[in-house]
Amino acid sequence: MPKVKVALIVQRFGEHILGGAESHCFQLAMRLSETLDWTVHVYTTTAFSYQTWSNFYPEGEERIRNVTVFRYNVTLNRWPTIFKIFNRLVSPTLAYWGRHPKKIPRIFFPVLRLIEKLWYILQGPWCPKLIENLHHAAANYDRFIFFTYLYYPTVFGLSALAQKSVLVPLAHPEPPLSFTRVRHLLKSAPCILANTEVEKSLLLKKGLCEEENIIVVGCGLNEQFFTKPTDFPHVAIPGLKQPYITYLGRVSKGKGVFQLIQYFLQFILQNKNQDLSLVLAGENDGSVNIFYHPQIKFIGYISQDDKTSLIAHAACVVNPSPRESLSLLALEAIALQKPVLVNSRCDVLRFYARNLQTVFDFNDNAEFSEQLTRILSIRKFQEFKRQLKESQSWVKSRYSWETILAAYQKIPAPKGTRDTMIRKTHGLYKLTES
C-alpha cells in the first residue's frame, strides 16, 4: 500500500511561532509524519510576524525533523495601520454583501469583488508564488490540508484544489466569515474539520457547509500534559512569588489581554491581603502597553517546556479572549488539572465552562473578581481536586493524539487522484480529471 502524501498549507510555520492555526499545523505535521509515517510537506511563507508579514526565514526548502517545508517570500508586506483603517471602512459592507447578495444591485458586484480582493491582499500574506507552485504540484499529493479560512494562501489556494482539499477553518464569529469568497470557499471544501461542536454549529447555522461535509476533530495534546503537575520544575522568574495566575499566547488587545490586566489590577486593589501575581508569556504585538508593576510579570517568548511548567504550577490559567475556535491554552491547563478562568463572550470558552466544573467564566470586572476569589478559595479542596481529574479525563477522551490521528485516518478519500492535472483557464487554475 503506497504511503499517504499530504501537503499542509499555513501562513506561518515554525517551532517558535505562537498562534492557534500555526501551533495546530506544526503539531499535526510532526504527528502525521512521525506517528502515521505519512509523507508530509508544508507550503508556507518566510514570514515570522503576522503583523507585517516581513520576510524572516530564508526562502526555499527546509527540513524540520521528518517534514519538508517549502517557504516563499511574501510579495507585499502588511501595513498594520493602513489595513486597520481599510478593514473598518469596508468589512461591514463586504459582510452584508456576503449575507444578503440579493439586496445589493448586481451593478455594484464588480466593485465589491475588487474591494474584497484588495482586502485579502492587504490582510496578507500576499504570496502568489506559493499558490502557483502549490497548483503545479497538485498531482503529487493525496490531500491538501489548509489551515484557517482567513488568509490569502487558503482563500486563493483551496478553491482551485477543492477535490483533494481538507479545510481546518478555525472559525469564530467575525465579519470576514460572511465574506463572499469565504462562503464560496467553505461550500467548495469537500471536507471541513471543525475544532469543536461549537464551531461546527456556527458554520451550519450560517449555512456555510453541509452536515455531511463537516466533522469535529480538533487538535491533539502531547502526552506530557496528562502527567502530574508536580513532575515539572518551576520556571525561574525573578521576583515571582507564589501563587500566580497566568496567560500564555499572543499578548494582544484583541485577545483580551489589556482587559485582563485592568481586571487584575482592580482585583489586587480590592484584595490587598491577596499576594497574587499575574504572569504573561508570549509575543506582544504592540497593542498592549505593559507598564511596570511588582505583581505583573511579562516574560515574553518561552519554550514549550517552560510553558508547560508555568501552567503546571499556576493557581489558575486565564484565557480572556472573546474569540476562539478551540483554545489550546485552556485544554492544556485542564489536562494538567488546573482551574481555568475564561471570557464568557467566547462561545467555545463558555461551552467549556458549561460542561466542566473546573472552568469558570466571567463577563465583567465584578464577575472576574468573584470567580478568581472562588478559585483561590477552593483549589486545594479534595472535592475540587476530584473534579479536576474528571475534567482531565474529559479532555483526554477528546484531544489525545491517539484520538485525533484516528480521525485523520478516517477522513473520506478524495475523489481526485494523483493523476489529477492542472490547466489554466482565463488566468485561473482549475482541476480537471485526466
C-alpha positions in Angstrom: 0.0 0.0 0.0 1.6 3.3 -1.0 2.4 5.8 1.6 0.0 8.7 2.1 1.4 12.0 0.8 -0.1 15.3 2.1 0.6 19.0 1.8 -0.2 21.3 4.7 -0.8 25.0 3.8 -0.5 27.6 6.5 0.5 31.3 6.6 3.4 30.8 9.0 5.2 27.7 10.1 7.9 27.1 12.8 8.5 25.6 16.2 8.9 29.0 17.7 5.8 30.6 16.1 2.9 31.2 18.5 -0.6 31.2 17.2 -3.6 28.9 17.2 -3.5 27.9 13.5 0.3 27.8 13.4 0.7 25.7 16.5 -2.1 23.3 15.3 -0.4 22.9 11.9 3.0 22.4 13.4 2.0 19.7 15.8 -0.2 17.9 13.3 2.6 17.9 10.7 5.0 16.3 13.2 2.5 13.7 14.3 1.4 12.7 10.8 5.0 12.2 9.7 6.3 10.5 12.9 3.4 8.5 14.2 1.5 7.7 11.0 4.6 7.7 8.8 2.9 9.9 6.2 5.0 11.9 3.8 4.3 15.5 4.9 5.2 18.7 3.0 4.3 22.2 4.3 3.8 25.1 2.0 4.2 28.4 3.8 5.8 31.9 3.7 9.1 33.2 5.0 7.2 35.4 7.5 7.6 35.3 11.3 5.4 38.3 12.2 1.7 38.1 11.4 1.6 41.9 11.8 3.9 42.8 9.0 4.5 39.5 7.1 8.0 40.7 6.6 10.3 38.0 5.2 12.3 36.4 8.1 13.2 32.8 7.2 15.3 32.0 4.1 13.3 31.3 1.1 13.5 27.7 -0.2 13.3 24.2 1.1 13.9 23.3 4.7 13.8 20.1 6.7 12.3 20.1 10.2 12.5 16.6 11.6 10.6 14.4 9.2 8.7 17.2 7.5 9.8 19.1 4.3 9.0 22.8 4.4 8.7 24.9 1.3 9.0 28.7 2.1 8.1 31.5 -0.3 8.8 35.2 0.1 5.8 37.5 0.8 5.5 39.9 -2.1 3.8 42.7 -0.2 4.4 43.5 3.4 1.4 44.3 5.6 1.0 47.9 6.8 -1.0 47.4 10.1 -2.3 50.9 10.3 -3.5 51.1 6.7 -5.1 47.7 6.9 -6.8 48.5 10.2 -8.4 51.7 8.7 -9.3 49.9 5.4 -10.8 47.0 7.4 -13.0 49.2 9.4 -14.3 51.0 6.3 -15.1 48.0 4.1 -15.7 44.9 6.4 -19.3 45.7 7.3 -20.2 46.3 3.7 -18.4 43.1 2.5 -20.0 41.0 5.2 -23.5 42.4 4.4 -22.9 41.6 0.7 -22.0 38.1 1.6 -25.1 37.6 3.7 -27.6 39.4 1.6 -26.4 39.4 -2.1 -29.9 39.8 -3.4 -30.3 43.1 -1.5 -27.5 44.8 -3.4 -27.8 45.7 -7.1 -25.6 43.5 -9.3 -24.1 46.5 -10.9 -22.1 47.0 -7.8 -20.8 43.4 -7.7 -17.6 44.0 -9.8 -16.5 46.9 -7.5 -17.3 44.8 -4.4 -15.3 41.9 -5.8 -12.3 44.2 -6.4 -12.6 45.7 -2.8 -12.8 42.2 -1.4 -9.7 41.0 -3.3 -7.9 44.1 -2.1 -8.9 43.3 1.4 -7.2 39.9 1.1 -4.1 41.4 -0.5 -3.7 44.0 2.3 -4.6 41.4 5.0 -2.0 39.1 3.5 0.3 37.3 3.4 0.2 38.0 -0.3 2.3 35.3 -1.8 1.3 34.5 -5.4 4.4 32.3 -5.9 3.3 29.9 -3.1 -0.1 29.5 -4.8 1.4 29.0 -8.2 3.9 26.3 -7.0 1.2 24.6 -5.0 -1.0 24.3 -8.1 1.8 22.9 -10.2 2.5 20.2 -7.5 -1.2 19.2 -7.2 -0.8 15.9 -8.9 1.9 14.8 -6.4 -0.3 14.7 -3.3 -3.2 12.7 -2.0 -4.6 15.5 0.1 -4.2 19.2 0.8 -4.9 20.4 4.3 -5.5 24.1 4.6 -5.3 25.9 7.9 -7.7 28.8 8.8 -10.1 30.4 6.3 -9.0 33.9 7.0 -5.7 34.4 5.0 -4.7 34.7 1.3 -3.0 31.2 0.9 -6.2 29.4 1.9 -8.7 31.6 0.1 -6.8 31.7 -3.2 -5.3 28.2 -2.9 -8.1 25.9 -1.9 -10.7 26.9 -4.5 -8.6 25.5 -7.3 -7.6 22.3 -5.4 -11.1 21.7 -3.9 -11.3 18.0 -4.9 -8.4 17.0 -2.7 -8.7 19.6 -0.1 -9.4 19.4 3.7 -10.1 22.7 5.4 -9.4 23.4 9.1 -11.2 26.8 9.3 -10.7 27.7 13.0 -13.8 29.8 12.6 -15.4 32.1 15.1 -18.0 35.0 14.8 -16.4 37.9 12.9 -17.2 39.9 9.8 -14.8 38.0 7.3 -16.7 34.8 8.0 -19.5 36.3 5.9 -17.4 37.5 3.0 -18.5 36.2 -0.4 -15.1 34.5 -1.1 -15.2 32.8 2.3 -18.7 31.5 1.8 -17.7 30.0 -1.6 -14.5 28.6 0.0 -16.4 26.8 2.7 -19.0 25.4 0.4 -16.4 24.2 -2.1 -14.4 22.3 0.5 -15.4 18.6 0.4 -14.2 18.0 3.9 -14.2 20.5 6.8 -12.6 19.7 10.2 -14.1 21.8 13.0 -12.2 22.0 16.2 -15.3 21.9 18.4 -19.0 21.3 18.3 -19.5 25.0 18.9 -17.5 25.8 15.7 -19.5 23.2 13.7 -22.8 24.6 14.9 -21.7 28.1 13.9 -20.8 27.0 10.4 -24.1 25.1 10.0 -26.2 27.9 11.4 -24.7 30.4 9.0 -25.3 27.9 6.1 -21.6 27.8 5.2 -21.4 24.0 4.8 -23.5 20.8 4.7 -23.8 18.4 7.7 -22.2 15.6 5.7 -19.1 17.6 4.9 -18.1 18.6 8.4 -16.7 16.6 11.3 -15.3 17.6 14.7 -11.7 16.6 15.1 -9.7 19.3 16.9 -6.0 19.2 17.8 -4.2 16.8 20.0 -2.3 17.4 23.2 1.1 15.9 23.9 1.3 13.2 26.5 3.2 15.4 28.9 0.1 17.4 29.6 -1.5 14.3 31.2 1.2 13.8 33.8 1.3 15.1 37.3 1.9 18.9 37.6 4.5 18.3 40.3 6.7 16.5 37.7 7.7 19.8 36.2 10.3 22.1 37.6 9.4 25.7 38.4 10.2 28.4 35.7 12.8 30.8 37.1 11.2 34.2 37.0 13.0 37.0 39.0 10.8 38.4 41.8 7.9 36.0 41.2 6.1 34.8 44.3 3.5 32.1 44.7 0.7 31.9 44.0 0.3 33.3 40.5 -2.2 33.2 37.6 -1.0 33.1 34.0 -1.9 33.8 30.4 0.2 32.4 27.6 -0.2 33.2 24.0 -0.4 36.3 21.8 -0.2 39.4 24.0 -2.8 41.5 22.2 -5.7 43.8 22.9 -7.8 41.6 20.5 -7.0 38.6 22.8 -8.4 40.5 25.8 -5.0 40.9 27.5 -5.5 44.7 28.1 -8.8 43.9 29.8 -7.2 41.1 31.8 -4.5 43.5 33.2 -7.2 46.1 34.1 -9.3 43.5 35.9 -6.3 42.0 37.7 -5.2 45.4 38.9 -8.7 46.1 40.3 -8.7 42.7 42.0 -5.4 43.2 43.9 -6.5 46.8 44.8 -9.7 45.4 46.3 -8.0 42.3 47.9 -4.8 43.7 49.4 -4.4 40.6 51.5 -4.0 38.5 48.4 -0.3 38.3 47.5 -1.1 37.2 43.9 0.9 37.7 40.7 -0.1 37.8 37.0 2.4 36.2 34.6 2.1 37.0 30.9 4.1 35.0 28.3 4.1 35.3 24.6 4.7 37.7 21.7 3.5 41.3 22.4 2.0 42.7 19.2 2.4 46.3 20.4 -1.3 46.8 21.1 -0.9 46.3 24.9 1.4 48.7 26.9 2.6 46.6 29.8 3.8 49.1 32.4 5.8 48.1 35.4 4.0 46.7 38.4 5.6 44.4 41.0 2.8 41.9 40.7 2.7 41.7 36.9 5.4 39.8 35.1 5.8 39.9 31.3 8.4 37.3 30.3 8.0 37.3 26.5 8.5 34.2 24.5 9.2 30.9 26.4 9.9 27.4 25.3 7.3 24.7 25.2 8.8 23.0 28.3 8.7 26.3 30.2 5.2 26.9 29.0 4.1 23.6 30.4 5.9 24.2 33.7 4.3 27.7 34.0 0.8 26.1 33.6 1.6 23.2 35.9 2.5 25.5 38.9 -0.1 28.2 38.4 -3.0 28.7 40.7 -5.2 29.4 37.7 -4.8 29.8 34.0 -6.8 32.7 32.3 -7.9 33.0 28.7 -9.5 36.4 28.4 -10.0 36.2 24.6 -13.5 37.0 23.2 -12.9 34.9 20.1 -11.5 31.3 20.0 -12.2 28.3 17.9 -10.6 25.8 20.2 -8.1 27.4 22.8 -5.2 25.0 23.2 -4.3 27.0 26.3 -7.5 26.1 28.1 -7.3 22.5 27.1 -3.6 22.2 28.2 -4.5 23.7 31.6 -7.4 21.3 32.0 -5.2 18.4 31.1 -2.7 19.5 33.7 -5.5 19.6 36.3 -5.6 23.3 36.6 -8.7 25.6 37.0 -9.3 27.9 34.1 -10.9 31.3 34.1 -12.3 32.3 30.7 -14.2 35.1 28.9 -17.9 34.2 28.7 -18.3 36.3 25.5 -16.4 33.5 23.6 -18.8 30.7 22.7 -16.2 28.0 22.8 -14.8 29.0 26.2 -18.3 29.3 27.6 -19.0 25.8 26.3 -16.1 24.5 28.4 -17.4 26.4 31.4 -20.9 24.9 31.0 -19.6 21.3 30.6 -16.7 21.3 33.2 -16.9 22.2 36.8 -13.3 23.4 36.8 -13.7 26.1 34.1 -15.2 29.4 35.3 -16.4 32.2 33.1 -16.6 36.0 33.6 -18.4 38.7 31.7 -17.2 41.8 33.5 -14.8 43.1 36.2 -17.1 42.1 39.1 -17.5 38.5 37.8 -13.8 38.2 37.2 -13.1 39.1 40.8 -15.8 36.9 42.1 -14.7 33.8 40.1 -11.0 34.3 40.9 -11.8 34.6 44.6 -13.7 31.4 44.3 -10.9 29.6 42.5 -8.3 30.6 45.1 -10.5 29.5 47.9 -11.4 26.0 46.7 -8.4 25.0 44.6 -6.9 22.9 47.5 -10.2 21.1 48.5 -10.2 17.3 47.9 -13.6 17.5 46.1 -12.3 20.1 43.7 -9.2 18.0 43.0 -11.5 15.1 42.1 -13.3 17.4 39.7 -10.0 18.4 38.2 -9.3 14.8 37.5 -12.7 14.3 35.9 -12.1 17.3 33.7 -8.7 15.9 32.7 -10.4 12.6 31.6 -12.9 14.6 29.5 -10.1 16.3 27.6 -8.1 13.2 27.2 -11.0 11.3 25.7 -11.4 14.0 23.0 -8.0 15.6 22.5 -5.3 12.9 22.9 -3.2 12.4 19.8 -4.4 8.8 19.5 -8.0 10.0 19.1 -7.0 12.8 16.7 -4.9 10.7 14.4 -7.5 8.0 14.2 -9.9 10.7 13.0 -7.5 11.9 10.3 -7.1 8.3 9.1 -10.8 8.0 8.7 -11.2 11.2 6.6 -13.0 10.1 3.4 -10.7 9.6 0.4 -10.8 12.5 -2.1 -12.5 12.0 -5.5 -9.3 13.2 -7.2 -6.2 11.1 -7.6 -2.6 11.8 -8.2 -3.4 11.7 -11.9 -5.3 14.9 -11.5 -4.0 17.5 -13.9 -3.7 21.3 -13.7 -4.9 23.5 -16.5 -5.0 27.3 -16.8 -8.3 28.8 -17.9 -8.6 32.6 -18.2 -5.8 33.1 -15.8 -7.4 30.9 -13.1 -6.2 27.4 -12.1 -8.8 24.7 -12.3 -8.6 21.0 -11.7 -9.9 18.5 -14.2 -9.8 14.7 -14.1 -7.4 13.2 -16.6 
